[in-house]
Amino acid sequence: MFTLRSLAESEELRLTVLVTGAPGALDADVAWVHNTELPDPSPYVGRSELVMTNGLWAEHAEAADFVANVRRSHAAGVVFGLRRSVRRTPSDLVAACREADLPLLELAVEVPFTALSHAAAAAYARRRHDSLEASVRRGDALAEAISRGAGTEGALHVLRREVDLPLAVVERSGRRLAEASMHLGDDEATAVAAALTRRPPPLEVNIGNDRTVTLFLVGAFGEPDAALVCPGPPSAIGEFEQTALQQCAHFLSLETARRRAERAIESRFAAELVDMIMSGLGASRELAHRLEGFGLDTGGPTAMCAIAPAHGDHAVLDELAEAAQVAFAAAGLPAVIAPGGRDIICLFTWRDDEEDLGAWLAGLVARLGGRVPDRRVVLGYSGVTTPGAPLRTPLVEAREACRILARQASGPSVATFAELPSYSALLGQIDPAVLRRMADTLLGPLREQDASRNTQLEITLRTFLDRGAQFSATAEALFVHVNTLRKRLARIRELTGRDPLLIDGRVDLFLALQADAMTGP
């Protein structure tokens, strides 16, 4: 492209600027030139094109109407070519262009419109040549930076030589891989990461506080791995800058592919390490060597946790594992993170007080839940393990606690195995379909009776068990007479075959309620 100012400064074209137009109009890019004598050329004039005319339309239209039609097409301006019969640009055309803030240039009689077309073609060719040359030069520099291991920061350094814009690169997990004069807070990086999970990912994102950024997708074959982030909407980024940013995003795809391969290898070694622990090797020399390879201090205390989405929704395990890696790295905690088929095992160094462990893990679950807001994330963990102690028992306890929490429809999201009631562990061993049938067999008749006659048998049973089978406390909580309570309990016995007044009957009914909670309605 070229500008009106560059055309006006050309001695060969002999152009005179009569109206400068709106501020900056002379320096705006011109897309092309368009010769017309139509009173209304708007259907044929493209945005930012320069209209050339001899004014023959004046026989059929007023100058104000012609200028309004040109203005409606968002043209760059008007060039009026003088003729031997018209030695000056008509004053009404000058006044109309001035009123419309539309640039108006005058072309000398001796200069044909073809000269202007040739100048535009030459300028366009030079611009295209310069753009291709810059693209090749930039591509070579990006390839060299990535091949020598400079990574994402190296690629941004190359880009910043030509593009004076604040930039950042954010992974799907929310991890900030690199920043150049642009700082994104945790919430802002999370907003970018959330946008990358949408189908298709938006290219313009509001990251909070009315702050808008443009995303250039990285590794966009299938699902994007990251985004090159630039402040402002796409419309505020020039053509040259957009081309450079898009080219950099393509090269960053190579870098993210390398990082993905590294993570795959780390995950495989982490999974092997978990298998070693489960096999009972404990604190063997080989196990210690592998832990040190992940940065863990085998001479210090460690902790173990298992993370999973509730109700077996394992499609998000990889995403949760990436987010967990970011969280542990941000906290400065060396960790082994091994995503498996049903959970994510995290073995990590913990040097703070053991009382603080549960609170930190609760914060971790809240952060992970933010990555998958439509799913419930649960975490089971073990206490802090002393150096050299076997790790199999803490791993089994953390995994079992996580499995129990994942089976429950409600309740806590973070717990140790010791904190969970024993019946949860027992019920957790039973197939969910069997538990559902158990709950429906005992609770189904009560719910049918409540639905048809509003007898409130189920709430009576729950309240009776919650109050330790105390008649007066239950009646008071239900706002009924004790005799009414006795009649309801008798009806529960008739419908379920379990007597809530006897210990074995209460146990069966209590387990049915727990099975119902663990399997949902």
Secondary structure, 3 states (H helix, E strand, C coil): CEEHHHHHCCCCCCEEEEECCCCCHHHCEECEEEECCCCCCCCCCCCCEEEEECCHHHHCCCHHHHHHHHHHCCCCEEEEECECCECCCCHHHHHHHHHHCCCEEEECCCCCHHHHHHHHHHHHHHHHHHHHHHHHHHHHHHHHHHHCCCHHHHHHHHHHCCCCCCEEEEECCCCEEEEECCCCCHHHHHHHHHHHCCCCCCCEEECCCCCEEEEEEECCCCCCCEEEEEECCHHHCCHHHHHHHHHHHHHHHHHHHHHHHHHHHHHHHHHHHHHHHHCCCCCCHHHHHHHHHCCCCCCCCEEEEEEEEHHHCHHHHHHHHHHHHHHHHHCCCCEEEEECCCCEEEEEECCCCHHHHHHHHHHHHHHHHHHCCCCCEEEEECCCECCCCCCHHHHHHHHHHHHHHHHCCCCCCEEECCCCCHHHHHHHCCCHHHHHHHHHHHHHHHHHHHHHHCCCHHHHHHHHHHCCCCHHHHHHHHCCCHHHHHHHHHHHHHHHCCCCCCHHHHHHHHHHHHHHHHHCC
